Amino acid sequence: MITKRLERIQKRIQHIKAQLARIEAMRPGSLTKQYKDPIHQTGAYYQLSYTLAMQSRTEYIRKQWVSDIRRQVKNYQRYKQLNAEWVALSIEQSKLSMKRQHKQ
């Protein structure tokens, strides 16, 4: 049973690696639409906010780049999700390997 689970984990990790390799440009953060006059919703502009190396940053994004930045933010979210899954699987894999070796 442990061996079969380890094989499934290894297969999933290989699949995750393949998906990670296909991720293109990515950026952390969230992209929001802001207004110079929020009451009347005029003077719209886009803002990307993120934290990198424990430093909060904000960038203004031109309208023509919004779709690209949205895609990059989505890619980063996908990267984080896949990375978290990989780490969780690696922890389980390590525990099962130790358990299997202990039984031998």
Residue pairs with C-beta under 8 A, 6 or more apart in sequence:
2 96
2 99
2 100
3 100
5 92
5 96
6 93
6 96
6 97
6 100
9 89
9 92
9 93
9 96
10 93
12 85
12 89
13 86
13 89
13 90
13 93
16 82
16 85
16 86
16 89
17 86
19 78
19 82
20 79
20 82
20 83
20 86
23 75
23 78
23 79
24 75
25 68
25 71
25 72
25 75
26 72
26 73
26 75
26 76
26 79
27 48
27 50
27 69
27 72
27 73
27 75
27 76
28 50
28 51
28 52
28 73
28 76
29 48
29 49
29 50
29 51
29 57
29 73
29 76
30 48
30 49
30 50
30 73
31 46
31 47
31 48
31 61
31 66
31 69
31 70
31 73
32 46
32 47
32 49
33 44
33 45
33 46
33 47
34 44
34 45
34 46
34 47
35 41
35 42
35 43
35 44
35 45
36 42
36 43
36 44
36 45
37 43
45 60
46 60
46 61
46 62
46 63
46 66
46 69
47 58
47 59
47 60
47 61
48 58
48 59
48 60
48 61
48 69
48 73
49 56
49 57
49 58
50 56
50 57
51 57
61 69
